Amino acid sequence: MAHSKHTIKAFDSDLDELARAIAEMGGVAERQIAEATAALTTRDGDRARRMIAADAMIDAMQRNIEERAVETIARRQPVAGDLRQIIGTLRIANEIERIGDLAKNIGKRIIAIYGEEMPPRSMRGVNHMATLMLAQLRDVLDSFARRDIAKALDVWTRDQDVDRLCTSLSQELLADMMEQSVAMCFGAHLMFCTKNLERIGDHTTNIAEAVHYMVNGETPLRERPKADFASMLTVAVGRTYNLRLKQYRRSELAPL
Amino acid sequence: MAHSKHTIKAFDSDLDELARAIAEMGGVAERQIAEATAALTTRDGDRARRMIAADAMIDAMQRNIEERAVETIARRQPVAGDLRQIIGTLRIANEIERIGDLAKNIGKRIIAIYGEEMPPRSMRGVNHMATLMLAQLRDVLDSFARRDIAKALDVWTRDQDVDRLCTSLSQELLADMMEQSVAMCFGAHLMFCTKNLERIGDHTTNIAEAVHYMVNGETPLRERPKADFASMLTVAVGRTYNLRLKQYRRSELAPL
């Protein structure tokens, strides 16, 4: 189908608007992660409640982008590269919505552990991980705005650092729980917070893949250099456990 | 725009094909949950590995549905109710893909805890929860196939049972970990398995909402009767802890 100049212009302006909407939505998601981390560090239940409530905004933004993207497809009937831009945008909006949900989950756990003793070592770790995560999200949103495939791939590769950090944090937490130097329930909640951050990392790499697809027409090699959380956790905890066993000779601990 | 009879027929047949693809994809997701649960119960690492590998099929099915849906929008330019059918289908494919990921996560944890002692009480609980989940998923897929809004709402409401079960299972697990009657690392992995099942429940209710939207044009009341996992866990564990404190008077335990 031949497209008139007018149609092409109209399509480009639709696309620009969608890109702006994504940038705005991404900015809100960044703020939500920062708020969740701040609320966790300062044990601020009210701040957590506010950021939980703000998640509805991200959901609304996603619905809005979805509707506008579908409208654009129906009206402009884009093909090939143009169609790819729209599908990519839809995917990215979807990933940001999931990131918002995960940030909200952290907020919920802050309320659940309100008033409990906080192990400073673990909190430093969570803060460090959140900082790393925010940089990743900022970079991948930037790679989308500039259609910068090298930057997208960079984010994609760096995700293993987030995975490793998550594993070592969980290892520390489990060790603290074993020694009863942190309350069991608190430790469990903090472990889920850590895992939520790690999953935000996964969605960030999915955005990197979507950017790659929009620019290149294909998704990068499916097998990402991934540090596997589940199996690494076992190895790591086993190692800690053996070490501690030597230190304390607490034979009543169940075998790991 | 006036649509010819031919266009309407072609659109309906596109829609039927998409519905068939969703049914097929949903069937694979059901099988994946069943396989993950069976592998967990029988401690079958090979079975877990097979089901992890099979997740790629669900991902491919989603991409395929996405592409076909977008093609249909571009070719048939549906509006109003017709457009809603396509958007609903896209959303459901997306939710099933997430369900597949969560089932895969359970598989990964099975491999991580391979060879460890298994507390029968908790395993019975996980099995019960998986059975409940499978019935929910089957029902919601059925509600989609028949466009049965009452059945969809039924699934939507019943999700709180899954939430409650998740909380009580996590409570049991934490208590077992406190008493050191289950290995810390095993307990942590099993808690994540439980949480994965609970999240499969959330996506199932999202499918119920999508069915509601397809039939009625709107999403049901956003506030679902939801048993909140994070806060319930704290209350539940606090209760257990107090009980056990009386039983054992182990004052060295950190306060919950």
Boltz contact constraints between the chains, C-beta under 6 A:
constraints:
  - contact:
      token1: [A, 73]
      token2: [B, 73]
      max_distance: 6.0
  - contact:
      token1: [A, 73]
      token2: [B, 74]
      max_distance: 6.0
  - contact:
      token1: [A, 74]
      token2: [B, 73]
      max_distance: 6.0
  - contact:
      token1: [A, 74]
      token2: [B, 77]
      max_distance: 6.0
  - contact:
      token1: [A, 77]
      token2: [B, 74]
      max_distance: 6.0
  - contact:
      token1: [A, 108]
      token2: [B, 230]
      max_distance: 6.0
  - contact:
      token1: [A, 109]
      token2: [B, 230]
      max_distance: 6.0
  - contact:
      token1: [A, 112]
      token2: [B, 230]
      max_distance: 6.0
  - contact:
      token1: [A, 112]
      token2: [B, 231]
      max_distance: 6.0
  - contact:
      token1: [A, 112]
      token2: [B, 234]
      max_distance: 6.0
  - contact:
      token1: [A, 174]
      token2: [B, 184]
      max_distance: 6.0
  - contact:
      token1: [A, 178]
      token2: [B, 184]
      max_distance: 6.0
  - contact:
      token1: [A, 180]
      token2: [B, 253]
      max_distance: 6.0
  - contact:
      token1: [A, 183]
      token2: [B, 254]
      max_distance: 6.0
  - contact:
      token1: [A, 183]
      token2: [B, 256]
      max_distance: 6.0
  - contact:
      token1: [A, 184]
      token2: [B, 174]
      max_distance: 6.0
  - contact:
      token1: [A, 184]
      token2: [B, 178]
      max_distance: 6.0
  - contact:
      token1: [A, 185]
      token2: [B, 237]
      max_distance: 6.0
  - contact:
      token1: [A, 185]
      token2: [B, 256]
      max_distance: 6.0
  - contact:
      token1: [A, 230]
      token2: [B, 108]
      max_distance: 6.0
  - contact:
      token1: [A, 230]
      token2: [B, 109]
      max_distance: 6.0
  - contact:
      token1: [A, 230]
      token2: [B, 112]
      max_distance: 6.0
  - contact:
      token1: [A, 231]
      token2: [B, 112]
      max_distance: 6.0
  - contact:
      token1: [A, 234]
      token2: [B, 112]
      max_distance: 6.0
  - contact:
      token1: [A, 237]
      token2: [B, 185]
      max_distance: 6.0
  - contact:
      token1: [A, 254]
      token2: [B, 180]
      max_distance: 6.0
  - contact:
      token1: [A, 254]
      token2: [B, 183]
      max_distance: 6.0
  - contact:
      token1: [A, 256]
      token2: [B, 183]
      max_distance: 6.0
  - contact:
      token1: [A, 256]
      token2: [B, 185]
      max_distance: 6.0
